[in-house]
Amino acid sequence: MQRRGLLILGLFIFILIFPKTNSQANTKEFPSKYDWRDEGFNFPVLDQQVENCNSGYAFATVGAIQAAIWKKDKVTLEFLDFSENNAKECNWNAKNTYEGIDKYSCKGGNSRMLINLFTQEGLVKESCDPYISIDCDCNTSCTPEYFIKEWQQFRSGYPLASIDLIKQKLIEFGPLYSQMDSNISGFADYSGGFVLYDNSVNDPSKYTHGVLIVGWDDDLSHAGGKGAWIVKNSYGTDWGNQGYFTVAYGSAGIGSYLSTVTSWEKSSSFKKLYFYDEAGHTTQTSNGEFFEPNQVLALFTPEGDEIAQTVEFWSNDTATVNLQIYDQFSNGILSGLLYESLNIDVPFAGYYSIALSPNIEINNDDEIVVVLEIKNKSNLFPIAVDNLGILSEDRTWIKNDQGIWKSLPETMKFDAGIRLRTFVLPDGFNQRVFLPLIKR
């Protein structure tokens, strides 16, 4: 019964390939030109050495994170010089030599692969893991500087994000990650002085190079008319306009996989993240009721006395989420409601964090049950899951269309993308500083 909805999959194939997302911004007035470099964005153009390594996704993802922190927290480059090498070699795909759709290391990748790494392991300094333009081993000796807590993907693929949406999010968050087709005419040997224009049919399979959109100019002319994005590349300063290029609106896939980070925190040895989705959000599923809220849960058992502070999860669409935390889950029955937060707005696909207020005290070996109810706006499969990592021993569950909880690893060979971030209490620590606090 859990998969009966798949029998009607053919009726929805167009929706599955081209799902609707919240991609249209409200029409508003924007300046005719905007460039974050004019606002002080001065992070240097780097060189991925593309002839040796297809790692633009790592440079663009790290660049978007640097830009977001720089814009919001006013932190300078010396404190945000993160390692692209660590990003390309320490993500799950690279460490497990998984050459799937997303590939790994110098074979290419995307931002979601790296956000999974940065939520779990954090970003490390370039000085600890300098860039090497070959596939090499992951350096595990570096201390993380920041952890990512939220990431929004404004456009998950084709069609491209609207011009207004890109402009709106550029102003709101700073330079943005995008993928593009780097094989368009004139790109490889681009030397500046003109606007790149591509009038070929958009093909998402060709959007394999990651870049950073930093601005726009409505008045720039090109073969198709006027208006162009100002984009930072990672081919060094000898390429293009000192490492930058301009490309016509709607060309080359600019605006595909558009994303940035929206929340982060400095690393701490007292923080711990519990999860079963080692590879992150790799696919999605449903209980068969596509257009109804789907419920999924995860069981976590702390390794010591800890404080539960945030619940984190993946979303594949604009959605409404209800969160409940229980004390027990036994024989398919939840009991002992500890926490509830309803009607949480998820504006785009991405990775989200729900702060628990009050926090919840968890004692050593006590189980805690995190339940999410997710209703997507358009995507038929609301539960983000990992189908690549090691399956847990029945630690994530889905409620089927008959209202019965079923083990995800056992029935579907997935684990749900639900996580719990805790604060580890040092010996003798005064817990009263965390009040208000739910004691169990």
Secondary structure, DSSP 4 states (H G I P E B T S, - for coil): -TTGGGGGGGGGHHHHHS---S-PPPP----SEEEGGGGT--PPP-B--TTT---HHHHHHHHHHHHHHHHHH---GGG--B-HHHHHHHSHHHHTT--SSS--GGG---HHHHHHHHHHT-B-BTTTS---SS-------PPP-EEEEEEEES--SSSPPPHHHHHHHHHHHSSEEEEE-TTSTTSTT--SSS-B---SPP-GGG--EEEEEEEEEEEEEETTEEEEEEEE-SB-TTSTBTTEEEEETT-TTTTEEEEEEEEEEE--TTEEEE-S-TT-S-EEE-SS-TTS-EEEEEEE--SSSEEEEEEEEEESSSEEEEEEEEEEEETTEEEEEEEEEEEEEE-SEEEEEEEEEEEEEE-TT--EEEEEEEEESS-S--EEEESSSPPPSS-EEEE-TTS-EEEHHHHTS-EE-EEEEEEEPPTT--GGGG-SEE--
